[in-house]
Amino acid sequence: MSAARLDPALRRSAPVFAALGDELRLTLVSRLGQEGPLSIASLTEGTEVTRQAITKHLHVLEGAGLVRASRHGREQRWEVKSAQLREARRCLELIARRWDDALARLKRHVEEE
């Protein structure tokens, strides 16, 4: 399917899926969603990942609209922006409905034979 024919909602969610395609970024979003706003120091604690690597991945997530930073004194805390995740979930539900419809058509076709 060409990008020109892609559903606009799916097109808007493509950067979200691309950002979440990395295991570390998916883990970061999961932690932020479960634990709430966290600093980079908190996100690196107990891992072998450098602060620079975490920062790089957070900026990718920020570019996809998944997280945002806010300053708390001298510390910057990162948190999940749920709107983009809700939009991505709607896209996945749309894809699931389309697959369900396609499978139902296939079933009807096979049963008619």
C-alpha positions in Angstrom: 0.0 0.0 0.0 1.4 3.4 -0.9 1.7 6.1 1.7 -0.7 8.3 -0.4 -3.5 5.7 0.2 -2.7 5.3 3.9 -5.5 6.3 6.3 -4.6 9.7 7.8 -4.9 8.4 11.4 -2.5 5.6 10.6 -0.1 8.0 8.9 -0.2 10.2 12.1 0.6 7.2 14.3 3.4 5.9 12.2 6.1 7.8 14.2 4.6 6.4 17.4 4.9 2.8 16.1 8.4 3.5 14.9 9.5 5.0 18.2 8.0 2.1 20.1 9.7 -0.4 17.8 12.9 -0.1 19.9 12.9 -2.3 23.1 14.5 0.3 25.3 12.1 3.1 24.2 9.2 0.7 24.8 10.6 0.0 28.3 11.0 3.7 29.0 7.3 4.4 28.0 6.2 1.5 30.1 8.1 2.6 33.2 6.9 6.2 32.8 3.4 5.0 32.5 3.6 2.8 35.6 5.8 4.9 37.8 4.8 8.5 36.7 7.3 11.3 36.0 10.9 10.2 36.4 14.3 11.9 36.0 17.0 10.5 33.8 18.9 9.5 36.9 16.0 7.4 38.0 15.5 5.9 34.6 19.2 4.8 34.5 19.4 3.6 38.0 20.0 -0.2 38.2 20.7 -0.5 34.5 23.8 -0.5 32.4 22.4 2.1 30.0 24.2 5.5 30.1 22.4 8.8 30.8 23.3 9.9 27.4 21.6 6.9 25.8 18.5 7.4 27.9 18.4 11.0 26.9 18.7 10.2 23.2 15.9 7.7 23.4 13.7 10.1 25.4 14.2 12.7 22.7 13.1 10.2 20.0 10.0 9.5 22.1 9.4 13.2 22.6 9.6 13.7 18.8 6.9 11.1 18.3 4.7 13.0 20.9 4.9 10.2 23.5 6.7 11.9 26.3 7.4 15.4 27.6 9.9 16.9 30.0 9.2 19.3 32.8 11.6 21.1 35.1 11.3 20.5 38.8 14.0 22.7 40.4 17.3 21.6 39.0 15.9 18.3 37.8 14.1 17.5 34.6 11.4 14.8 34.8 9.9 12.9 31.9 6.3 11.8 31.7 4.1 10.0 29.2 1.7 12.0 27.0 -1.2 9.7 26.8 -3.0 11.3 23.8 -0.6 9.8 21.2 -0.9 6.4 22.9 -4.7 6.6 22.7 -4.5 7.5 19.0 -2.1 4.6 18.4 -4.5 2.3 20.2 -7.4 3.5 18.0 -5.3 2.7 14.9 -4.5 -0.8 16.2 -8.3 -1.3 16.8 -9.0 -0.1 13.3 -6.5 -2.5 11.8 -7.9 -5.4 14.0 -11.4 -4.6 12.7 -10.2 -4.6 9.1 -8.5 -8.0 9.7 -11.7 -9.3 11.3 -13.8 -8.1 8.3 -11.3 -9.7 5.9 -11.4 -13.0 7.7 -15.2 -13.0 7.8 -15.3 -12.4 4.1 -12.8 -15.2 3.5 -14.9 -17.5 5.8 -18.1 -16.7 3.8 -16.3 -17.3 0.5 -14.9 -20.7 1.6 -18.3 -21.8 3.1 -20.1 -20.9 -0.2 -17.8 -23.1 -2.2 
